[in-house]
Amino acid sequence: METCVICGHESDGYHFGVQACRACSSFFRRCIAERKVYKCRKFNKCVIRHDDRVICRACRFRICTEAGMKSELVRNGPKTEETYLTPHTIQEQHILIPTTSIIQYNQESFESSLTYPFLNRLLQGIRNYMSSQKSLFTVENPDKIFSSPKFIPMKKSEYDRMEKACITLINSMLNEYFEPYGNLKNEEKILIIKNFVLRFSMFIRCYQSSKIYPEINDARLVIHYGYYLDNQTVEYFFSELKNCEEFIKICASILPPLREMSNKMNKYEVREIDIAALSYLIFIQECEKHSLCKEIIEANKTLLFGEMHTNFVQTYGFEQGGIKLANLLCFLNDMLEINNRVWESYIIGKIFMPELVDVWEEMLTQ
């Protein structure tokens, strides 16, 4: 079995001229593409192994170049199609999805990428995910490929199919852009991703709703790109199920707080980069809950807050920047309350509808 010449882990084949694992090849590509410069605090003598390869990026990059990785293959050579390891229990679903899990976003740099490199990377991940969502809609609705999409209601079976595909996309986004998710064991990833998906998806839906349906009196909520749900269409959503009246009532009670959050995002002029920051903070909370990668998470949290503070002060001024940042962080608590309500509603719904199967139950029992 070939091993990665950087960290000693199992090799995934030749990347940039040498035998390397997925993680090290992705690390090298990011360093070159984003012109990263790191400095070692221990005289460039760190030992890089699979289980602690993130301990020093400077030495990891040095070993990449010493081992023969060629930067010109990143800049000019054919792009290596990266694939990402998903948890073993998450099986491939029978659904039409793009040929790659994440469609590569045209890297039109965030205007201040050199000032906010960590935020910019998260932003790329969010944009890639939303771009992939649009592609899923096109695959499901090929007749709309050349026209501006008109958002339409959807049924529960369609929602479940899209949700399964989006879970795969979110897993790929986390692997590529949300350090250190890609270095976690499969069982650790499952601990993180299930709770992360629900809160992250609700943030994305509220943000998309604030852009697609900005009017404060508009009750529609985007539930996937191209699809919406409101109290007028919730019965259609469950129309394929029998005896679902109670669950229709429960679902209808969840929509108003989500729509309220969407209006709040409009009020505070929440940006894509703010959603990226909030998404990583949700990821941090899940890692801290399970005591995973404590040192890396703490370092990244400090880096993220530093860049967020600088960005808000430079964008809005010192006084308004502090107020804007505080208002943004309040969204985390608001979303946690909605998240708890959703789970309570789901438990109650299962009492009235035992046959109602959660997407995650299906994926984790296969």
GUTOR-849406 format. One record per residue (C-alpha): residue in one letter; x, y, z. Coordinates in steps of 0.02 Angstrom, whole numbers, plus 50000, padded with zeros to 5 digits. Last residue first. Layout:
aXYZ/...
END
This chain:
q485545008550275/t485005013650450/l485945030250453/m485235036750289/e483425032450324/e483455039250501/w484305055050435/v482905058350311/d481615056650452/v480265043750424/l478435047450460/e477615030450485/p477385033850671/m476255048650627/f475385055550782/i476805051250901/k478095054850766/g477395072450750/i477695075650935/i479525070850915/y479665081550758/s478865096350844/e480095095150988/w481535094250864/v480895109450769/r480635119250930/n482405115650986/n483095121850819/i482025137550832/e482785141351002/l484535137750937/m484215149150788/d483795163850900/n485345160451006/l486475160450854/f485595175550779/c486155185850929/l487915185150855/l487345196350713/n486635209550829/a488285210250925/l489255212250763/k488125226350704/i488295235450869/g490185234050868/g490285239850688/q489125254550725/e490365261450852/f491995257750762/g491465261050583/y490295250850472/t491425241650350/q493135243650432/v492425240350606/f491395225550545/n492835217650450/t494075219950593/h492865212150717/m492485197450602/e494335194650566/g494755193950752/f493235183150791/l493755170650658/l495575169750713/t495105167250895/k493865153650845/n495175145650734/a496415144450878/e495105137450996/i494525124850867/i496305119350829/e496705116951014/k495085107851057/c495085095650912/l493455087550970/s492685089851143/h490945083751087/k490035099951129/e491565109851077/c491495102350902/e489635106250888/q489875124050948/i491315126750825/f490225120750680/i488865132950731/l490205146550736/y490745141250562/s488975143850498/l488845160850583/a490435166650494/a489825160650323/i488125168550352/d489005185050392/i490015183250231/e488415181550133/r487785197850208/v486495201750343/e485675218650316/y485075220350496/k483255222550443/n483385209750304/m484085196850423/k482675200950543/n481405197750405/s482165180550379/m482115177550567/e480265181550567/r480025169350423/l480835155850527/p479765160650677/p478185160150567/l478565143250483/i478655132450639/s476795133550684/a476295127950509/c477345112350531/i476415107950691/k474705110650611/i475195100250459/f475835086850579/e474135085650659/e473245084050492/c474415070350428/n473175056050419/k473885049350256/l475425055750166/e475575061149983/s474745078050019/f476055083050149/f476785097650049/y475075101449973/e474415104550149/v475915115850184/t475525126450031/q474465140450106/n475425140750270/d477035143850175/l478335133450083/y479545137749943/y480535128949807/g481825134449679/y483295133349799/h482705122849944/i481535127250087/v481295145550038/l480005152750157/r478435161850099/a477515173050224/d477745189450130/n477225203550246/i479015209750273/e479385210350087/p481105202950051/y480505186849966/i481985180749863/k483355189449966/s482665187150141/s482075169750091/q483845164950041/y484475170550212/c483095161250304/r483415145550203/i485305146550228/f485125148850416/m483875134450424/s485075123250329/f486495127450449/r485445123450602/l484825106750533/v486465101550452/f487525105250607/n486515093550717/k486805078750601/i488545084150545/i489505084150707/l489175066950781/i489265059450606/k490955067450578/e491595059850741/e491075042350683/n491995045250519/k493595050750604/l493995069350597/n495345076750484/g494145084050356/y493155092750494/p494695102750549/e494435114950464/f492815119850378/y493195122550193/e493505106050104/n492765092850217/l491375104250279/m490845108450102/s490885090050054/n489755085550202/i488605099850155/l488465093249977/t488055075650038/i486745082750156/c486075092750009/a485775076949908/k484795069150050/e483785085050071/m483345085749887/r482585068249892/d481695071750056/y480955087949987/e480325079249831/s479475065949940/k478755079650052/k477965088849907/m478535105249830/p477885122949805/i478655133449664/f480015146549643/k480085153449467/p481805150249398/s482515162549273/s482545153249110/f483805142949013/i483885127549127/k482045128249172/d481525113049069/p482875102949159/n481895103749323/e482655090949443/v484395093249368/t484145112149367/f483615112049551/l485155101849595/s486225114449501/k485505128549604/q485965119149763/s487725117149696/s487885136049681/m487265137749860/y488605125549920/n489985133849820/r489495150749889/i489535144250067/g491245136150042/q491975151749961/l491335162050107/l492225150650229/r493845153650135/n493555172350135/l493245172450322/f494935164150352/p495865175150228/y495135191650293/t496385205250251/l497105196450098/s495355191650041/s494755209650048/e493725210649890/f493195192549903/s494055184649758/e493115179349605/q493505161249625/n492295153849501/y491475141549618/q491915123449595/i490345112849596/i490345102649755/s489895084249757/t490515081349581/t489485073449443/p487985084249490/i486545075149575/l485175063549513/i484575053349659/h484785035449716/q485765039349874/e487565034349906/q487705028050084/i487995038450238/t488505025250363/h490295025350300/p490415043950337/t490895053750180/l492645054250110/y492895067949984/t493305068149800/e494495080449720/e494565082449531/t496345087649494/k496385103149388/p497435101449233/g499065110749252/n499315129449257/r499215135949434/v499125120049536/l500275110149423/e501505124749430/s501625122349618/k502485105549597/m502505093749747/g504255086449757/a504455079849934/e505385095749982/t503885106149924/c502635096250026/i503845095150174/r503935114150178/f502035115350170/r501855103850321/c503245113150410/a502335129850391/r500645122250427/c501175116150599/i500035105450709/v498875101050565/r499785084650529/d499425078150704/d498715060550675/h499445058650501/r501195063650551/i502195079550522/v503765081350629/c504135099650668/k505915105750639/n505605122450553/f506365132450698/k504945129050820/r503765143750792/c503525139950608/k502955154050495/y501595152150363/v501315160750195/k499755156650095/r499685161749914/e497825157249899/a498065145249753/i499735139149818/c499245136049999/r497535129449948/r498295116749828/f499535110849959/f498165108150089/s497065098949963/s498515087249921/c498855084650106/a497055080350148/r496755069049998/c498285058350033/a499895060149933/q501015050849811/v501965064349717/g501845075049559/f500475087549601/h499385073449668/y499775055249630/g498655042449715/d497525042749868/s498975038249983/e498665030250153/h499375041350290/g501255044350306/c501095063250329/i501965070850177/v502515056150070/c500735049150079/t500825030250083/e500705016949949/m500005000050000/
END
